[in-house]
Amino acid sequence: MSTGPAGWRPSVAEPHDTGGESVCWLPQVCEDCGRLADDEPPTVCAACGASIDVP
């Protein structure tokens, strides 16, 4: 396996202190197929047509 020119090392990304989304998307996950709904519950899954209700 080649690592590039002699003495070359790939750069390593520094960890970031910023987090991801602060909201929980779990109520928007379809229980039947696992797809994330486009709208807030209550809604219908665009992939399988299952009802996604308010928890």
N, C-alpha and C positions, 0 to 999 in steps of 0.2 A: 504494500500500500504506500503510495507516495504522499508525502506531507508537504510538498512544495520545495522551494529553494532552501539550502542549508541555513539553519537558524530561524527560519520562518515558522511562526506559530499562529494559528487562527485566533482572531479576537474573541473575547468572551464578553457577552453582554452583562452589564452591571444590573443587579436586581433593582427594581423600582419600588418605591414606597406607595405608589398610587394603586388603589384597588380597582375592582371591576364595578359592575352594576350594583347599586345599593338596594335595589328592589328584589323581591323574590318572585321569580317567574313560575314557580310551581303551580299556582292556581290556573295558569294558562296552558298547562300541558294536558293533552288529550289522554285520558286513561286507556282508551282502546288502542291507539296507534303510536302514541308518544310524541306526536307533532306539537309544536308550539303554536297556539292559536294567534291569529292576527289581531284579535280584539279582546278586551277584558271580558271575563264571564259576567253574565250568562251569554253564551254564544254557541255556535255550531262549528265543529272541526271542518276545515276546508278540505282535508285529505280524505276522511272517512265518513263524515256526516254525523258523527256522534255528538250528543249534547254535552257541552262543558258548562257545568253549573257553578254557582258561587259556593265556595267551601263553607 
